[in-house]
């Protein structure tokens, strides 16, 4: 003989909610750990991923610029860091292997809009005679990252 259940009906809803939360958690972890090339161009996830990349890389460029202004990095070190960060961003957001390409090859690729900034960063990084304004170059790199589509 089956009698009334010894627990409240709310426990069933709590259990269903917990199961849904676990499913959502696994979906978020799965999407968050996908490589950038799998996320690029997806309707909702791709847009969120692009915004996250823009914020993360713009913040990193700002940190490098602040380190230079605080005297922890020389102009050459700061420009090398900004260039490396910008090239990594271009690779993550477009798939172009910008970290390994020379300026001429970059100019002919779909990331050609970044070439003027990268060229100036390279001038400061590799030339003792050039005393570039790291703050201005950092701001230009941040603007490029924030407006990249």
N, CA, C and O atoms as a DFTB+ gen file, in Angstrom:
596 C
 N C O
     1  1       0.831      -1.160       0.000
     2  2       0.000       0.000       0.000
     3  2       0.890       1.243       0.000
     4  3       1.794       1.386       0.823
     5  1       0.609       2.117      -0.932
     6  2       1.395       3.336      -1.062
     7  2       0.605       4.469      -0.445
     8  3      -0.559       4.708      -0.764
     9  1       1.286       5.152       0.449
    10  2       0.643       6.259       1.138
    11  2       1.163       7.590       0.621
    12  3       1.883       7.644      -0.376
    13  1       0.804       8.630       1.290
    14  2       1.269       9.959       0.895
    15  2       2.791      10.034       1.049
    16  3       3.372       9.384       1.917
    17  1       3.419      10.835       0.195
    18  2       4.872      10.962       0.237
    19  2       5.278      11.739       1.483
    20  3       4.596      12.680       1.888
    21  1       6.401      11.335       2.089
    22  2       6.824      11.983       3.321
    23  2       7.560      13.309       3.092
    24  3       8.080      13.889       4.046
    25  1       7.614      13.786       1.879
    26  2       8.332      15.041       1.613
    27  2       7.431      16.007       0.861
    28  3       6.430      15.621       0.257
    29  1       7.809      17.242       0.914
    30  2       7.037      18.282       0.269
    31  2       7.232      18.225      -1.245
    32  3       8.255      17.735      -1.724
    33  1       6.266      18.717      -1.985
    34  2       6.348      18.772      -3.436
    35  2       7.397      19.763      -3.929
    36  3       7.824      19.688      -5.081
    37  1       7.810      20.677      -3.082
    38  2       8.840      21.644      -3.452
    39  2      10.178      20.966      -3.717
    40  3      10.974      21.468      -4.511
    41  1      10.435      19.862      -3.083
    42  2      11.704      19.171      -3.290
    43  2      11.855      18.709      -4.739
    44  3      12.960      18.700      -5.283
    45  1      10.757      18.332      -5.348
    46  2      10.803      17.935      -6.759
    47  2      11.251      19.119      -7.614
    48  3      12.095      18.955      -8.495
    49  1      10.701      20.301      -7.370
    50  2      11.085      21.493      -8.130
    51  2      12.522      21.905      -7.849
    52  3      13.221      22.364      -8.752
    53  1      12.965      21.748      -6.620
    54  2      14.357      22.050      -6.278
    55  2      15.289      21.094      -7.035
    56  3      16.319      21.514      -7.562
    57  1      14.923      19.816      -7.084
    58  2      15.735      18.834      -7.803
    59  2      15.786      19.149      -9.301
    60  3      16.852      19.062      -9.911
    61  1      14.662      19.509      -9.892
    62  2      14.624      19.859     -11.316
    63  2      15.481      21.095     -11.581
    64  3      16.229      21.139     -12.557
    65  1      15.371      22.092     -10.713
    66  2      16.173      23.311     -10.859
    67  2      17.664      23.001     -10.759
    68  3      18.455      23.523     -11.544
    69  1      18.054      22.164      -9.812
    70  2      19.463      21.796      -9.677
    71  2      19.974      21.052     -10.910
    72  3      21.096      21.290     -11.357
    73  1      19.169      20.168     -11.453
    74  2      19.563      19.442     -12.659
    75  2      19.739      20.424     -13.822
    76  3      20.695      20.308     -14.588
    77  1      18.828      21.382     -13.956
    78  2      18.951      22.387     -15.014
    79  2      20.199      23.249     -14.821
    80  3      20.882      23.580     -15.790
    81  1      20.492      23.608     -13.583
    82  2      21.691      24.396     -13.310
    83  2      22.960      23.625     -13.686
    84  3      23.893      24.208     -14.239
    85  1      23.002      22.355     -13.398
    86  2      24.161      21.536     -13.756
    87  2      24.306      21.455     -15.275
    88  3      25.420      21.538     -15.792
    89  1      23.198      21.294     -15.992
    90  2      23.247      21.248     -17.456
    91  2      23.753      22.571     -18.014
    92  3      24.595      22.582     -18.912
    93  1      23.251      23.685     -17.492
    94  2      23.696      24.996     -17.946
    95  2      25.181      25.191     -17.626
    96  3      25.930      25.723     -18.445
    97  1      25.599      24.765     -16.449
    98  2      27.006      24.891     -16.062
    99  2      27.901      24.132     -17.045
   100  3      28.909      24.669     -17.505
   101  1      27.546      22.910     -17.364
   102  2      28.353      22.140     -18.309
   103  2      28.367      22.792     -19.687
   104  3      29.396      22.786     -20.362
   105  1      27.252      23.347     -20.107
   106  2      27.203      24.028     -21.413
   107  2      28.114      25.251     -21.409
   108  3      28.827      25.488     -22.384
   109  1      28.100      26.028     -20.331
   110  2      28.946      27.214     -20.236
   111  2      30.421      26.816     -20.231
   112  3      31.228      27.436     -20.924
   113  1      30.775      25.812     -19.477
   114  2      32.167      25.359     -19.439
   115  2      32.593      24.848     -20.812
   116  3      33.706      25.130     -21.256
   117  1      31.734      24.109     -21.479
   118  2      32.043      23.591     -22.810
   119  2      32.289      24.729     -23.792
   120  3      33.275      24.706     -24.529
   121  1      31.423      25.704     -23.810
   122  2      31.566      26.834     -24.742
   123  2      32.780      27.681     -24.368
   124  3      33.511      28.133     -25.250
   125  1      33.002      27.899     -23.083
   126  2      34.107      28.752     -22.644
   127  2      35.468      28.145     -22.961
   128  3      36.451      28.875     -23.085
   129  1      35.544      26.828     -23.093
   130  2      36.825      26.189     -23.352
   131  2      37.038      25.840     -24.820
   132  3      38.061      25.254     -25.174
   133  1      36.091      26.191     -25.669
   134  2      36.277      25.967     -27.098
   135  2      37.356      26.902     -27.639
   136  3      37.493      28.025     -27.153
   137  1      38.114      26.465     -28.624
   138  2      39.086      27.366     -29.233
   139  2      38.393      28.513     -29.961
   140  3      37.236      28.400     -30.368
   141  1      39.116      29.612     -30.117
   142  2      38.539      30.804     -30.742
   143  2      38.017      30.542     -32.140
   144  3      37.003      31.114     -32.539
   145  1      38.699      29.681     -32.895
   146  2      38.245      29.450     -34.269
   147  2      36.891      28.763     -34.329
   148  3      36.184      28.890     -35.329
   149  1      36.516      28.047     -33.296
   150  2      35.190      27.420     -33.241
   151  2      34.105      28.424     -32.855
   152  3      32.939      28.252     -33.212
   153  1      34.491      29.467     -32.129
   154  2      33.519      30.461     -31.656
   155  2      33.310      31.603     -32.640
   156  3      32.248      32.225     -32.677
   157  1      34.341      31.866     -33.435
   158  2      34.296      32.984     -34.374
   159  2      33.139      32.812     -35.344
   160  3      32.986      31.751     -35.949
   161  1      32.330      33.843     -35.495
   162  2      31.249      33.824     -36.471
   163  2      29.951      33.199     -35.979
   164  3      28.959      33.214     -36.708
   165  1      29.922      32.660     -34.792
   166  2      28.672      32.107     -34.253
   167  2      27.758      33.267     -33.876
   168  3      28.245      34.298     -33.411
   169  1      26.461      33.131     -34.062
   170  2      25.553      34.263     -33.851
   171  2      25.640      34.912     -32.467
   172  3      25.946      36.102     -32.381
   173  1      25.389      34.193     -31.410
   174  2      25.352      34.803     -30.075
   175  2      26.689      34.639     -29.372
   176  3      27.245      35.601     -28.843
   177  1      27.196      33.429     -29.370
   178  2      28.427      33.129     -28.644
   179  2      29.614      33.858     -29.265
   180  3      30.496      34.329     -28.547
   181  1      29.643      33.954     -30.585
   182  2      30.743      34.633     -31.263
   183  2      30.818      36.099     -30.906
   184  3      31.909      36.637     -30.718
   185  1      29.680      36.752     -30.810
   186  2      29.644      38.167     -30.448
   187  2      30.122      38.369     -29.009
   188  3      30.897      39.285     -28.731
   189  1      29.663      37.520     -28.104
   190  2      30.109      37.619     -26.716
   191  2      31.598      37.346     -26.604
   192  3      32.306      38.019     -25.855
   193  1      32.071      36.358     -27.349
   194  2      33.495      36.026     -27.338
   195  2      34.326      37.196     -27.863
   196  3      35.370      37.518     -27.295
   197  1      33.872      37.829     -28.933
   198  2      34.600      38.970     -29.495
   199  2      34.679      40.114     -28.489
   200  3      35.732      40.735     -28.342
   201  1      33.599      40.393     -27.807
   202  2      33.604      41.464     -26.795
   203  2      34.540      41.137     -25.639
   204  3      35.256      42.005     -25.141
   205  1      34.528      39.876     -25.219
   206  2      35.416      39.452     -24.141
   207  2      36.875      39.599     -24.560
   208  3      37.702      40.075     -23.782
   209  1      37.190      39.192     -25.784
   210  2      38.554      39.352     -26.286
   211  2      38.957      40.822     -26.317
   212  3      40.061      41.177     -25.903
   213  1      38.065      41.669     -26.806
   214  2      38.381      43.094     -26.889
   215  2      38.667      43.675     -25.507
   216  3      39.639      44.409     -25.328
   217  1      37.830      43.350     -24.544
   218  2      38.048      43.877     -23.190
   219  2      39.347      43.357     -22.593
   220  3      40.116      44.117     -22.004
   221  1      39.589      42.056     -22.748
   222  2      40.774      41.441     -22.152
   223  2      42.059      42.022     -22.747
   224  3      42.977      42.374     -22.007
   225  1      42.131      42.124     -24.072
   226  2      43.349      42.611     -24.700
   227  2      43.528      44.119     -24.527
   228  3      44.659      44.583     -24.385
   229  1      42.460      44.883     -24.535
   230  2      42.569      46.329     -24.280
   231  2      43.072      46.570     -22.854
   232  3      43.877      47.472     -22.621
   233  1      42.600      45.771     -21.913
   234  2      43.052      45.899     -20.528
   235  2      44.536      45.553     -20.413
   236  3      45.275      46.217     -19.685
   237  1      44.973      44.515     -21.129
   238  2      46.379      44.121     -21.082
   239  2      47.271      45.218     -21.663
   240  3      48.342      45.496     -21.124
   241  1      46.839      45.835     -22.751
   242  2      47.610      46.933     -23.333
   243  2      47.670      48.109     -22.352
   244  3      48.716      48.742     -22.210
   245  1      46.571      48.399     -21.686
   246  2      46.557      49.476     -20.685
   247  2      47.508      49.151     -19.534
   248  3      48.184      50.045     -19.026
   249  1      47.569      47.898     -19.119
   250  2      48.491      47.499     -18.045
   251  2      49.951      47.691     -18.463
   252  3      50.775      48.159     -17.676
   253  1      50.257      47.328     -19.701
   254  2      51.628      47.501     -20.195
   255  2      51.987      48.983     -20.242
   256  3      53.079      49.375     -19.832
   257  1      51.070      49.800     -20.739
   258  2      51.310      51.247     -20.800
   259  2      51.502      51.814     -19.393
   260  3      52.378      52.652     -19.177
   261  1      50.698      51.369     -18.449
   262  2      50.835      51.836     -17.061
   263  2      52.170      51.399     -16.467
   264  3      52.791      52.161     -15.725
   265  1      52.620      50.188     -16.779
   266  2      53.922      49.727     -16.296
   267  2      55.049      50.601     -16.846
   268  3      56.017      50.893     -16.144
   269  1      54.917      51.012     -18.096
   270  2      55.932      51.907     -18.673
   271  2      55.904      53.274     -17.985
   272  3      56.953      53.824     -17.651
   273  1      54.722      53.811     -17.778
   274  2      54.602      55.119     -17.136
   275  2      55.111      55.096     -15.700
   276  3      55.587      56.107     -15.182
   277  1      55.004      53.923     -15.058
   278  2      55.499      53.794     -13.685
   279  2      57.001      53.522     -13.645
   280  3      57.594      53.477     -12.567
   281  1      57.616      53.343     -14.809
   282  2      59.057      53.129     -14.856
   283  2      59.483      51.679     -14.739
   284  3      60.677      51.398     -14.628
   285  1      58.545      50.757     -14.760
   286  2      58.888      49.335     -14.655
   287  2      59.315      48.738     -15.990
   288  3      59.929      47.671     -16.018
   289  1      58.999      49.412     -17.103
   290  2      59.378      48.950     -18.436
   291  2      59.998      50.092     -19.219
   292  3      59.574      51.241     -19.097
   293  1      60.996      49.777     -20.019
   294  2      61.543      50.771     -20.931
   295  2      60.572      50.929     -22.101
   296  3      59.622      50.159     -22.243
   297  1      60.824      51.936     -22.931
   298  2      59.963      52.147     -24.095
   299  2      60.019      50.939     -25.029
   300  3      58.992      50.518     -25.561
   301  1      61.206      50.386     -25.228
   302  2      61.355      49.226     -26.109
   303  2      60.606      48.011     -25.545
   304  3      59.937      47.293     -26.288
   305  1      60.722      47.787     -24.241
   306  2      60.030      46.657     -23.620
   307  2      58.512      46.836     -23.696
   308  3      57.779      45.888     -23.977
   309  1      58.056      48.053     -23.442
   310  2      56.620      48.329     -23.490
   311  2      56.081      48.134     -24.905
   312  3      55.029      47.525     -25.094
   313  1      56.802      48.651     -25.893
   314  2      56.343      48.498     -27.286
   315  2      56.378      47.040     -27.722
   316  3      55.510      46.602     -28.477
   317  1      57.362      46.289     -27.261
   318  2      57.408      44.855     -27.569
   319  2      56.199      44.145     -26.948
   320  3      55.584      43.291     -27.586
   321  1      55.866      44.495     -25.725
   322  2      54.708      43.890     -25.065
   323  2      53.400      44.254     -25.730
   324  3      52.521      43.408     -25.896
   325  1      53.268      45.520     -26.114
   326  2      52.040      45.956     -26.793
   327  2      51.928      45.276     -28.149
   328  3      50.844      44.839     -28.534
   329  1      53.031      45.182     -28.876
   330  2      53.026      44.532     -30.184
   331  2      52.653      43.057     -30.046
   332  3      51.833      42.549     -30.811
   333  1      53.246      42.377     -29.081
   334  2      52.943      40.963     -28.844
   335  2      51.468      40.778     -28.485
   336  3      50.813      39.852     -28.964
   337  1      50.961      41.663     -27.647
   338  2      49.555      41.588     -27.240
   339  2      48.629      41.857     -28.416
   340  3      47.637      41.151     -28.597
   341  1      48.940      42.863     -29.209
   342  2      48.123      43.194     -30.377
   343  2      48.141      42.059     -31.392
   344  3      47.102      41.727     -31.963
   345  1      49.294      41.466     -31.624
   346  2      49.385      40.345     -32.558
   347  2      48.597      39.137     -32.047
   348  3      47.944      38.448     -32.831
   349  1      48.654      38.881     -30.757
   350  2      47.868      37.778     -30.183
   351  2      46.376      38.032     -30.340
   352  3      45.609      37.125     -30.663
   353  1      45.975      39.280     -30.106
   354  2      44.570      39.635     -30.292
   355  2      44.136      39.388     -31.737
   356  3      43.078      38.808     -31.980
   357  1      44.944      39.824     -32.683
   358  2      44.602      39.638     -34.095
   359  2      44.467      38.155     -34.429
   360  3      43.582      37.764     -35.190
   361  1      45.340      37.339     -33.864
   362  2      45.235      35.896     -34.113
   363  2      43.957      35.324     -33.510
   364  3      43.255      34.548     -34.158
   365  1      43.657      35.704     -32.278
   366  2      42.475      35.180     -31.607
   367  2      41.185      35.632     -32.280
   368  3      40.224      34.867     -32.353
   369  1      41.156      36.860     -32.770
   370  2      39.906      37.384     -33.318
   371  2      39.718      37.085     -34.800
   372  3      38.584      37.100     -35.279
   373  1      40.796      36.812     -35.547
   374  2      40.644      36.568     -36.979
   375  2      41.155      35.216     -37.445
   376  3      40.732      34.720     -38.488
   377  1      42.049      34.623     -36.693
   378  2      42.655      33.372     -37.124
   379  2      43.936      33.567     -37.907
   380  3      44.651      32.597     -38.159
   381  1      44.248      34.794     -38.301
   382  2      45.502      35.079     -39.001
   383  2      46.644      34.926     -37.994
   384  3      46.589      35.486     -36.899
   385  1      47.649      34.186     -38.357
   386  2      48.758      33.918     -37.427
   387  2      49.708      35.121     -37.384
   388  3      50.860      35.044     -37.809
   389  1      49.195      36.210     -36.866
   390  2      49.905      37.490     -36.874
   391  2      51.177      37.470     -36.040
   392  3      52.074      38.280     -36.272
   393  1      51.272      36.569     -35.081
   394  2      52.460      36.514     -34.231
   395  2      53.703      36.148     -35.028
   396  3      54.816      36.502     -34.639
   397  1      53.525      35.444     -36.138
   398  2      54.658      34.913     -36.888
   399  2      54.865      35.605     -38.234
   400  3      55.736      35.204     -39.006
   401  1      54.089      36.620     -38.518
   402  2      54.142      37.262     -39.829
   403  2      54.893      38.581     -39.769
   404  3      54.851      39.293     -38.766
   405  1      55.582      38.895     -40.865
   406  2      56.249      40.186     -40.974
   407  2      55.227      41.230     -41.406
   408  3      54.129      40.905     -41.859
   409  1      55.616      42.478     -41.256
   410  2      54.714      43.596     -41.541
   411  2      54.185      43.543     -42.978
   412  3      52.998      43.775     -43.207
   413  1      55.057      43.239     -43.945
   414  2      54.622      43.190     -45.346
   415  2      53.545      42.132     -45.559
   416  3      52.571      42.366     -46.275
   417  1      53.720      40.973     -44.941
   418  2      52.731      39.898     -45.072
   419  2      51.428      40.279     -44.368
   420  3      50.340      39.958     -44.845
   421  1      51.548      40.960     -43.240
   422  2      50.351      41.409     -42.531
   423  2      49.577      42.425     -43.356
   424  3      48.346      42.422     -43.362
   425  1      50.306      43.298     -44.058
   426  2      49.651      44.329     -44.861
   427  2      48.803      43.722     -45.969
   428  3      47.800      44.307     -46.377
   429  1      49.200      42.548     -46.458
   430  2      48.467      41.885     -47.536
   431  2      47.369      40.962     -47.020
   432  3      46.607      40.403     -47.809
   433  1      47.284      40.799     -45.709
   434  2      46.263      39.923     -45.131
   435  2      45.044      40.748     -44.719
   436  3      44.990      41.957     -44.943
   437  1      44.080      40.077     -44.121
   438  2      42.870      40.798     -43.708
   439  2      43.051      41.589     -42.415
   440  3      42.106      42.225     -41.949
   441  1      44.239      41.562     -41.833
   442  2      44.521      42.381     -40.652
   443  2      45.392      43.582     -41.023
   444  3      46.081      44.141     -40.169
   445  1      45.361      43.969     -42.278
   446  2      46.172      45.067     -42.772
   447  2      45.923      46.393     -42.059
   448  3      46.806      47.250     -42.033
   449  1      44.749      46.573     -41.485
   450  2      44.441      47.824     -40.774
   451  2      45.318      48.008     -39.541
   452  3      45.460      49.128     -39.049
   453  1      45.905      46.937     -39.037
   454  2      46.741      47.024     -37.838
   455  2      48.194      47.351     -38.162
   456  3      48.978      47.625     -37.254
   457  1      48.561      47.327     -39.421
   458  2      49.956      47.498     -39.815
   459  2      50.552      48.843     -39.389
   460  3      51.680      48.849     -38.897
   461  1      49.868      49.986     -39.547
   462  2      50.494      51.242     -39.114
   463  2      50.878      51.249     -37.630
   464  3      51.950      51.734     -37.268
   465  1      50.023      50.723     -36.792
   466  2      50.323      50.687     -35.353
   467  2      51.476      49.725     -35.089
   468  3      52.398      50.046     -34.339
   469  1      51.425      48.545     -35.704
   470  2      52.493      47.569     -35.500
   471  2      53.835      48.081     -36.024
   472  3      54.877      47.809     -35.429
   473  1      53.812      48.815     -37.124
   474  2      55.056      49.362     -37.678
   475  2      55.662      50.389     -36.722
   476  3      56.871      50.383     -36.490
   477  1      54.837      51.258     -36.173
   478  2      55.346      52.251     -35.212
   479  2      55.875      51.575     -33.953
   480  3      56.912      51.969     -33.418
   481  1      55.161      50.556     -33.483
   482  2      55.636      49.821     -32.313
   483  2      56.982      49.173     -32.599
   484  3      57.871      49.176     -31.748
   485  1      57.132      48.622     -33.791
   486  2      58.404      48.016     -34.173
   487  2      59.520      49.030     -34.264
   488  3      60.653      48.742     -33.879
   489  1      59.213      50.227     -34.774
   490  2      60.228      51.286     -34.852
   491  2      60.773      51.621     -33.472
   492  3      61.985      51.737     -33.290
   493  1      59.892      51.773     -32.515
   494  2      60.339      52.101     -31.155
   495  2      61.054      50.913     -30.528
   496  3      62.049      51.086     -29.824
   497  1      60.561      49.730     -30.776
   498  2      61.131      48.530     -30.170
   499  2      62.549      48.260     -30.671
   500  3      63.410      47.867     -29.885
   501  1      62.805      48.462     -31.955
   502  2      64.075      48.044     -32.537
   503  2      65.028      49.182     -32.878
   504  3      66.124      48.924     -33.377
   505  1      64.653      50.414     -32.627
   506  2      65.521      51.536     -32.984
   507  2      65.854      52.331     -31.735
   508  3      64.969      52.794     -31.015
   509  1      67.144      52.479     -31.493
   510  2      67.579      53.280     -30.339
   511  2      67.314      54.762     -30.561
   512  3      67.079      55.507     -29.609
   513  1      67.353      55.188     -31.818
   514  2      67.196      56.610     -32.121
   515  2      65.752      57.072     -31.982
   516  3      65.503      58.247     -31.716
   517  1      64.810      56.174     -32.157
   518  2      63.402      56.554     -32.122
   519  2      62.917      56.576     -30.684
   520  3      62.991      55.570     -29.978
   521  1      62.435      57.693     -30.266
   522  2      61.854      57.815     -28.925
   523  2      60.361      58.057     -29.100
   524  3      59.900      59.199     -29.102
   525  1      59.629      56.990     -29.243
   526  2      58.195      57.108     -29.471
   527  2      57.433      57.370     -28.195
   528  3      57.923      57.123     -27.093
   529  1      56.252      57.863     -28.358
   530  2      55.372      58.127     -27.230
   531  2      54.588      56.848     -26.943
   532  3      53.614      56.541     -27.631
   533  1      55.017      56.109     -25.930
   534  2      54.407      54.818     -25.609
   535  2      52.946      55.004     -25.215
   536  3      52.107      54.168     -25.551
   537  1      52.633      56.072     -24.516
   538  2      51.243      56.327     -24.133
   539  2      50.343      56.491     -25.347
   540  3      49.235      55.957     -25.389
   541  1      50.832      57.238     -26.338
   542  2      50.057      57.447     -27.566
   543  2      49.924      56.142     -28.347
   544  3      48.847      55.829     -28.854
   545  1      51.017      55.378     -28.445
   546  2      50.962      54.101     -29.155
   547  2      50.049      53.105     -28.438
   548  3      49.314      52.353     -29.078
   549  1      50.103      53.109     -27.116
   550  2      49.214      52.238     -26.347
   551  2      47.755      52.605     -26.560
   552  3      46.898      51.732     -26.696
   553  1      47.477      53.916     -26.588
   554  2      46.096      54.366     -26.818
   555  2      45.626      53.980     -28.222
   556  3      44.479      53.571     -28.406
   557  1      46.515      54.111     -29.212
   558  2      46.150      53.719     -30.578
   559  2      45.890      52.211     -30.663
   560  3      44.949      51.776     -31.328
   561  1      46.727      51.420     -29.987
   562  2      46.541      49.964     -29.994
   563  2      45.232      49.583     -29.292
   564  3      44.505      48.704     -29.755
   565  1      44.941      50.250     -28.177
   566  2      43.681      49.983     -27.478
   567  2      42.490      50.333     -28.359
   568  3      41.523      49.575     -28.425
   569  1      42.551      51.459     -29.027
   570  2      41.454      51.874     -29.907
   571  2      41.273      50.876     -31.049
   572  3      40.146      50.562     -31.431
   573  1      42.372      50.385     -31.585
   574  2      42.303      49.384     -32.647
   575  2      41.622      48.111     -32.146
   576  3      40.783      47.533     -32.837
   577  1      41.987      47.687     -30.951
   578  2      41.383      46.475     -30.372
   579  2      39.906      46.694     -30.095
   580  3      39.086      45.834     -30.415
   581  1      39.556      47.823     -29.509
   582  2      38.155      48.085     -29.157
   583  2      37.244      48.219     -30.366
   584  3      36.057      47.902     -30.283
   585  1      37.782      48.686     -31.491
   586  2      36.941      48.916     -32.665
   587  2      37.059      47.805     -33.704
   588  3      36.450      47.886     -34.771
   589  1      37.828      46.782     -33.403
   590  2      38.038      45.708     -34.376
   591  2      36.737      44.947     -34.609
   592  3      36.027      44.609     -33.662
   593  1      36.433      44.681     -35.880
   594  2      35.225      43.908     -36.192
   595  2      35.555      42.654     -36.937
   596  3      34.657      41.884     -37.279
